[in-house]
Amino acid sequence: MDRSIKRRRKSMGEILKSHPSTCNSSDPQKSEPSKHRGEYSITRMKPAILPWLFVNAKEVYYTFELRNSSVVSRFALNQSGVAQRWTWVDKTHGWSLYLTAPTDNCDTYKLCGAYGSCNIGNSPQCECLDKFVPISSDDWPRTDWSKGCGRKVPLNCRNGDRFLKYSHLKLPDTRHSRFNVGMKLKECETLCSKNCSCMAYANLDIAEGGSGCLFWFDDLIDIREFSEGGQDLYVRMASSEVPPSGTNRKREEIIKGILEQGQEIAVKRLSKTSRQGLHEFMTEVVCIAKLQHRNL
């Protein structure tokens, strides 16, 4: 009996990827990779498409359906590797191009190399993840990012590595990954920390608070950063690079300011390494607006 789990991503902007590997036990190393590798990402899902993610003991795959079943549509992959969705237009009696992928330069596979992250809003578009530096300091300024990035501090698994959280990401390529649908995020960390080959982990499904585990066992490539949305990724780091539990890294500072009219204000200044986006900022503004205090 095929016991498939059908999940729908709540955010239409999320990346939906087909994971080319399986996990049939609590140990991700005991699983065997799938014979078929399918991978396709859409960074700007259109509201006319309803995406689904299917998970069972043998595979994880992505599919979709049109919200309006009366629309005649076809999907094609051309000889250049560009995915195209076409819709039929009765008035012109012809096909109209509706969606293409890749949609921008950041959709280029492993553009920024290992542990490099692409952000289409930045110039240059590639940068190393926090706590990583370019492997080639000469090539990086020339926009040759192929060699990627390396850790500032090498791993030392025997002395106890830890995991650093990165947010608002498109998850890395899953060629060397394993998954488990029944584990919680804390269990993901425990299992990954026991295997020195496990480089990162994340929730397999982000719906309803998150569930399941996805593990990576090689360098992390094809990462993309968003200003909002995306997923959390927990990357293995030397223990000295991760703040102790119960403490927060300094990401911001509050300073006093005075407007031209003489009104005193509090100014929040983010650090260069902060990954706070518009969504977090607006949430904080709403929370402050609800407070009642003589200084607010």
C-alpha positions as CSV (number, residue, x, y, z in Angstrom):
1,M,0.0,0.0,0.0
2,D,1.4,3.4,-1.0
3,R,1.2,5.7,2.0
4,S,1.8,9.0,0.4
5,I,1.7,12.3,2.2
6,K,0.2,15.2,0.3
7,R,1.2,18.6,1.3
8,R,0.5,22.0,-0.1
9,R,2.9,24.9,0.4
10,K,1.2,27.8,2.0
11,S,3.4,30.4,0.4
12,M,3.2,30.6,-3.4
13,G,6.6,32.2,-3.4
14,E,8.3,29.2,-1.8
15,I,10.7,27.1,-3.7
16,L,9.4,23.6,-4.5
17,K,12.2,21.1,-5.2
18,S,12.2,17.4,-6.0
19,H,14.5,15.7,-3.5
20,P,16.5,12.9,-5.3
21,S,17.1,10.7,-2.3
22,T,15.1,8.8,0.3
23,C,15.2,7.9,4.0
24,N,13.4,4.8,5.3
25,S,14.7,4.9,8.8
26,S,15.7,7.3,11.6
27,D,19.3,7.1,10.4
28,P,19.7,9.2,7.2
29,Q,22.8,7.3,6.3
30,K,21.0,4.0,5.9
31,S,18.9,5.3,3.0
32,E,19.6,4.6,-0.6
33,P,19.4,7.4,-3.3
34,S,16.6,7.4,-5.8
35,K,17.3,6.2,-9.3
36,H,15.7,9.2,-10.8
37,R,16.8,12.8,-10.2
38,G,14.3,15.5,-10.9
39,E,14.9,19.0,-9.8
40,Y,13.0,22.1,-10.8
41,S,12.6,25.4,-8.9
42,I,10.2,28.3,-9.4
43,T,11.1,31.5,-7.5
44,R,8.0,33.5,-8.6
45,M,5.0,31.1,-8.5
46,K,2.0,32.6,-10.3
47,P,-1.4,32.6,-8.4
48,A,-3.0,30.6,-11.3
49,I,-1.0,27.5,-10.3
50,L,-1.7,25.4,-7.2
51,P,1.5,23.6,-6.1
52,W,1.7,20.3,-4.2
53,L,4.5,18.3,-2.7
54,F,4.2,14.5,-2.4
55,V,6.3,12.4,0.0
56,N,6.4,8.7,0.4
57,A,8.9,6.0,1.4
58,K,10.5,5.9,-2.0
59,E,10.4,9.5,-3.3
60,V,9.6,13.1,-2.9
61,Y,8.2,14.9,-5.9
62,Y,6.5,18.1,-6.9
63,T,3.4,18.6,-9.0
64,F,0.8,21.3,-9.6
65,E,-2.6,21.9,-11.0
66,L,-4.3,24.9,-12.6
67,R,-6.7,26.8,-10.4
68,N,-8.9,27.4,-13.5
69,S,-9.4,24.0,-15.2
70,S,-10.8,25.8,-18.3
71,V,-7.4,27.2,-19.1
72,V,-5.6,25.2,-21.8
73,S,-1.9,25.1,-20.9
74,R,1.2,23.2,-21.8
75,F,4.7,23.0,-20.3
76,A,7.9,22.5,-22.3
77,L,11.6,22.3,-21.7
78,N,13.5,23.7,-24.7
79,Q,17.0,22.7,-26.0
80,S,18.6,25.4,-23.9
81,G,17.3,24.1,-20.7
82,V,14.7,26.8,-20.2
83,A,11.3,25.7,-18.8
84,Q,8.4,27.4,-20.4
85,R,4.6,27.4,-19.6
86,W,2.3,28.4,-22.5
87,T,-1.4,29.2,-22.4
88,W,-3.8,29.1,-25.3
89,V,-5.5,32.4,-26.3
90,D,-8.7,32.0,-28.2
91,K,-8.7,35.6,-29.5
92,T,-5.4,35.2,-31.3
93,H,-5.7,31.4,-31.9
94,G,-2.2,31.0,-30.6
95,W,0.0,30.2,-27.6
96,S,1.1,32.9,-25.2
97,L,4.2,32.6,-23.0
98,Y,3.0,32.7,-19.4
99,L,6.0,31.6,-17.3
100,T,9.7,30.9,-17.8
101,A,12.4,29.4,-15.6
102,P,15.1,30.4,-14.9
103,T,13.7,33.8,-14.4
104,D,16.9,35.7,-13.5
105,N,20.6,35.3,-13.0
106,C,20.2,33.8,-9.5
107,D,18.4,30.9,-11.0
108,T,21.7,29.8,-12.7
109,Y,22.7,26.5,-11.2
110,K,25.5,26.9,-8.5
111,L,26.3,30.4,-9.7
112,C,27.9,31.4,-6.4
113,G,29.7,28.1,-5.8
114,A,29.8,26.2,-2.5
115,Y,28.5,28.1,0.5
116,G,27.9,31.2,-1.7
117,S,24.5,32.8,-1.7
118,C,22.8,34.7,-4.6
119,N,20.6,37.7,-4.0
120,I,19.2,39.3,-7.1
121,G,18.8,42.6,-5.3
122,N,22.5,42.9,-4.5
123,S,25.4,44.1,-6.6
124,P,27.4,41.9,-7.0
125,Q,24.7,39.2,-6.7
126,C,26.9,36.6,-5.0
127,E,28.3,36.8,-1.5
128,C,29.6,34.2,1.0
129,L,27.3,33.1,3.8
130,D,28.1,34.7,7.2
131,K,31.2,33.1,8.8
132,F,32.5,32.1,5.3
133,V,35.1,33.8,3.1
134,P,35.9,33.4,-0.7
135,I,38.2,30.5,-1.6
136,S,39.9,32.7,-4.2
137,S,40.2,36.3,-3.1
138,D,41.5,37.2,-6.6
139,D,38.7,35.7,-8.6
140,W,35.8,36.9,-6.4
141,P,36.2,40.6,-7.2
142,R,36.2,39.7,-10.9
143,T,32.8,38.1,-10.5
144,D,34.2,34.6,-10.9
145,W,32.5,32.9,-8.0
146,S,32.9,29.3,-9.2
147,K,35.3,28.3,-6.5
148,G,32.8,29.3,-3.8
149,C,33.5,30.0,-0.2
150,G,35.1,28.2,2.8
151,R,34.6,28.5,6.6
152,K,36.7,31.0,8.5
153,V,37.2,28.5,11.2
154,P,37.6,24.8,10.2
155,L,35.2,22.2,11.6
156,N,36.3,20.0,14.5
157,C,33.7,17.3,14.9
158,R,35.5,15.5,17.7
159,N,35.4,18.5,19.9
160,G,31.8,19.2,19.1
161,D,30.6,21.3,16.2
162,R,27.4,23.3,16.4
163,F,24.8,24.6,14.0
164,L,24.2,28.2,12.8
165,K,20.8,29.3,11.6
166,Y,20.5,31.1,8.3
167,S,17.1,32.5,7.3
168,H,15.2,33.6,4.2
169,L,16.9,31.0,1.9
170,K,16.1,28.8,-1.0
171,L,17.5,25.5,0.3
172,P,20.7,24.1,-1.3
173,D,20.8,21.5,-4.1
174,T,19.6,18.1,-2.7
175,R,21.9,15.8,-4.8
176,H,23.6,14.5,-1.6
177,S,20.7,14.6,0.8
178,R,18.5,12.4,2.9
179,F,15.1,13.0,4.5
180,N,12.9,11.7,7.3
181,V,9.3,12.6,7.4
182,G,8.6,11.7,11.1
183,M,11.2,13.7,13.0
184,K,11.0,17.1,14.7
185,L,13.5,19.9,14.2
186,K,15.3,19.3,17.5
187,E,15.7,15.6,16.6
188,C,17.1,16.7,13.2
189,E,19.9,18.6,15.1
190,T,20.6,15.7,17.4
191,L,20.9,13.2,14.5
192,C,23.0,15.5,12.3
193,S,25.4,16.4,15.1
194,K,26.2,12.7,15.6
195,N,27.3,12.3,12.0
196,C,30.4,14.3,11.1
197,S,29.5,14.1,7.4
198,C,26.2,15.8,7.9
199,M,26.8,19.4,6.9
200,A,23.3,21.0,7.4
201,Y,19.7,20.2,8.1
202,A,16.3,21.9,7.7
203,N,12.6,21.1,8.0
204,L,11.3,18.9,5.1
205,D,7.9,20.6,5.3
206,I,7.4,24.1,6.4
207,A,3.6,23.9,6.7
208,E,1.9,24.1,10.1
209,G,5.0,25.0,12.0
210,G,7.3,22.6,10.2
211,S,7.9,18.9,10.3
212,G,10.3,16.3,9.0
213,C,14.0,16.6,8.4
214,L,16.2,17.2,5.3
215,F,19.9,16.5,5.7
216,W,22.9,17.4,3.5
217,F,26.1,15.4,3.3
218,D,28.3,17.5,1.0
219,D,29.2,21.1,0.3
220,L,26.1,23.3,0.1
221,I,25.6,24.7,-3.4
222,D,22.9,26.6,-5.3
223,I,21.7,28.8,-2.4
224,R,19.6,31.8,-2.9
225,E,18.6,34.5,-0.4
226,F,15.3,36.4,-0.3
227,S,14.4,39.7,1.4
228,E,11.5,37.9,3.0
229,G,10.0,34.4,2.9
230,G,12.2,31.4,2.1
231,Q,13.3,28.8,4.7
232,D,15.6,28.3,7.6
233,L,18.8,26.3,7.1
234,Y,21.0,25.1,10.0
235,V,24.6,24.8,8.8
236,R,27.4,22.9,10.7
237,M,30.0,25.3,12.1
238,A,32.9,25.2,14.5
239,S,31.6,25.6,18.1
240,S,33.5,28.9,18.4
241,E,31.5,30.4,15.6
242,V,28.1,29.8,17.2
243,P,26.9,31.7,20.3
244,P,26.1,29.6,23.4
245,S,22.5,28.5,23.9
246,G,20.4,31.2,25.6
247,T,22.4,34.1,24.2
248,N,21.7,36.2,21.2
249,R,24.2,37.4,18.7
250,K,24.4,41.2,18.5
251,R,22.5,42.0,15.4
252,E,21.2,45.5,16.2
253,E,21.7,48.4,18.4
254,I,19.2,51.1,19.7
255,I,20.5,54.7,19.7
256,K,18.9,58.0,20.7
257,G,18.0,60.5,18.0
258,I,16.5,64.0,17.8
259,L,14.4,65.2,14.9
260,E,14.6,68.7,13.4
261,Q,11.5,69.7,15.4
262,G,13.3,68.7,18.6
263,Q,11.4,65.5,19.2
264,E,13.5,62.7,20.8
265,I,13.2,59.3,19.1
266,A,14.8,55.8,19.4
267,V,16.6,54.6,16.3
268,K,17.2,50.9,15.6
269,R,20.3,50.2,13.5
270,L,20.9,46.7,12.1
271,S,24.3,45.3,11.8
272,K,25.8,44.4,8.4
273,T,25.3,40.7,9.1
274,S,21.6,41.1,10.0
275,R,19.2,39.1,7.9
276,Q,16.1,40.8,9.1
277,G,13.7,41.6,6.3
278,L,10.6,43.7,5.7
279,H,8.3,41.1,7.2
280,E,10.2,41.1,10.5
281,F,10.4,44.9,10.6
282,M,6.7,45.3,10.0
283,T,5.9,42.8,12.7
284,E,8.0,44.6,15.2
285,V,6.4,48.0,14.3
286,V,2.9,46.4,14.9
287,C,4.0,45.1,18.3
288,I,5.5,48.4,19.4
289,A,2.3,50.2,18.3
290,K,0.3,48.0,20.7
291,L,2.5,48.9,23.7
292,Q,1.5,51.6,26.2
293,H,4.4,53.4,27.8
294,R,5.2,57.0,28.6
295,N,8.3,56.9,26.4
296,L,6.4,55.6,23.3
